[in-house]
Amino acid sequence: MLEINIPEVVAEVRAAFYRYNRAVDDNDVAVMNELFWNSPHTVRYGRAENLYGHAEIAAYRTVRKTKLDRSYPRPVITSFGRDFAFAFTETRTKGSESRGRQSHTWVRTDQGWRIVAAHVSNMEEPS
């Protein structure tokens, strides 16, 4: 039977999730690249880009020079067994009305937890 939300697994993924988000906010390219699975099968859909494979994602990181000051008001992390998890959160940029969404699919690899798929989008204000 598949175990859902094993506490120590959720804690591991939560730590990796926050480590990744600190790296994004600080524009720490090395950590961002480390935490994405180094594979041509990795996918990242961003606000204005669709990236396929670790090489495209890493290349995108070299031109992004933005530091961010964000909060993550409603993170939801769900693990399935010991090696697979989803992480979803809303994002808020401090000093802005901007709101966004972020989702990650995490897999435990021989190198540790890695993002194998990610999606980032802005939320439009309701009219």
C-alpha positions as CSV (number, residue, x, y, z in Angstrom):
1,M,0.0,0.0,0.0
2,L,1.3,3.4,-1.0
3,E,2.0,5.6,2.0
4,I,1.0,9.3,1.7
5,N,2.7,12.1,3.6
6,I,5.3,10.1,5.5
7,P,6.4,12.8,8.0
8,E,10.2,12.5,7.5
9,V,9.7,12.5,3.7
10,V,7.5,15.6,3.8
11,A,10.2,17.3,6.0
12,E,12.9,16.4,3.5
13,V,11.0,17.7,0.5
14,R,10.0,20.9,2.5
15,A,13.7,21.6,3.2
16,A,14.6,21.1,-0.4
17,F,11.7,23.2,-1.5
18,Y,12.7,26.1,0.7
19,R,16.4,25.7,-0.2
20,Y,15.4,26.0,-3.9
21,N,13.2,29.1,-3.3
22,R,15.9,30.8,-1.3
23,A,18.2,30.2,-4.3
24,V,15.7,31.7,-6.7
25,D,15.2,34.7,-4.5
26,D,19.0,35.2,-4.1
27,N,19.7,34.3,-7.8
28,D,22.0,31.5,-6.6
29,V,22.3,29.8,-10.0
30,A,24.5,27.0,-8.8
31,V,21.9,25.8,-6.2
32,M,19.0,26.3,-8.7
33,N,20.8,24.1,-11.3
34,E,21.8,21.5,-8.6
35,L,18.2,21.1,-7.5
36,F,16.8,20.4,-11.0
37,W,17.3,16.9,-12.2
38,N,20.2,16.8,-14.6
39,S,18.3,15.1,-17.5
40,P,17.0,15.9,-20.9
41,H,13.6,14.8,-19.5
42,T,13.3,17.7,-17.1
43,V,10.7,20.3,-17.9
44,R,10.2,23.9,-16.6
45,Y,7.3,26.1,-17.8
46,G,7.9,29.7,-16.7
47,R,6.0,32.9,-16.9
48,A,7.3,33.6,-20.4
49,E,9.4,30.5,-21.4
50,N,9.0,26.8,-21.9
51,L,12.2,24.9,-21.2
52,Y,13.0,21.3,-22.0
53,G,15.9,19.5,-20.5
54,H,18.4,20.5,-17.8
55,A,20.7,22.2,-20.4
56,E,17.9,24.7,-21.5
57,I,16.9,25.4,-17.9
58,A,20.6,26.0,-16.9
59,A,21.1,28.3,-20.0
60,Y,18.0,30.3,-19.0
61,R,19.5,30.8,-15.5
62,T,22.6,32.4,-16.9
63,V,20.7,35.3,-18.3
64,R,18.3,35.8,-15.4
65,K,19.8,38.4,-13.1
66,T,16.9,39.2,-10.9
67,K,16.8,38.9,-7.1
68,L,13.4,38.5,-5.5
69,D,11.8,39.2,-2.2
70,R,8.9,36.8,-2.1
71,S,6.8,35.0,0.5
72,Y,5.1,31.6,0.1
73,P,1.8,31.9,2.0
74,R,0.2,28.5,1.3
75,P,2.7,25.8,0.6
76,V,1.3,22.3,0.1
77,I,3.7,19.4,0.0
78,T,2.4,15.9,-0.6
79,S,4.6,12.8,-0.7
80,F,3.7,9.5,-2.3
81,G,5.9,6.7,-0.8
82,R,9.5,7.6,0.0
83,D,10.7,8.9,-3.4
84,F,8.1,11.1,-5.0
85,A,6.3,14.3,-4.0
86,F,4.5,17.4,-5.3
87,A,5.1,20.9,-3.9
88,F,2.6,23.7,-4.7
89,T,2.6,27.3,-3.4
90,E,1.2,30.7,-4.0
91,T,3.9,33.4,-4.2
92,R,3.7,37.0,-3.2
93,T,6.3,39.6,-4.2
94,K,6.9,42.0,-1.4
95,G,6.1,45.6,-2.2
96,S,3.9,44.5,-5.1
97,E,0.4,43.4,-5.7
98,S,1.8,40.6,-7.8
99,R,0.7,37.1,-7.0
100,G,1.8,33.9,-8.6
101,R,1.7,30.1,-8.4
102,Q,4.5,27.6,-8.4
103,S,4.4,23.8,-8.7
104,H,7.2,21.3,-8.5
105,T,7.4,17.6,-9.0
106,W,10.2,16.2,-6.8
107,V,11.9,12.8,-7.1
108,R,14.5,11.3,-4.8
109,T,17.6,10.5,-6.9
110,D,21.0,9.1,-6.0
111,Q,22.0,12.8,-5.6
112,G,19.1,13.7,-3.3
113,W,15.7,15.3,-4.0
114,R,15.5,16.9,-7.4
115,I,12.8,18.8,-9.3
116,V,11.9,16.9,-12.5
117,A,9.1,19.2,-13.6
118,A,8.1,22.8,-12.6
119,H,5.6,25.4,-13.5
120,V,5.4,29.1,-12.6
121,S,2.6,31.5,-13.5
122,N,1.2,34.8,-12.5
123,M,-2.3,35.1,-11.2
124,E,-4.5,37.7,-12.8
125,E,-6.7,39.8,-10.5
126,P,-10.4,38.9,-10.9
127,S,-12.4,41.6,-12.8
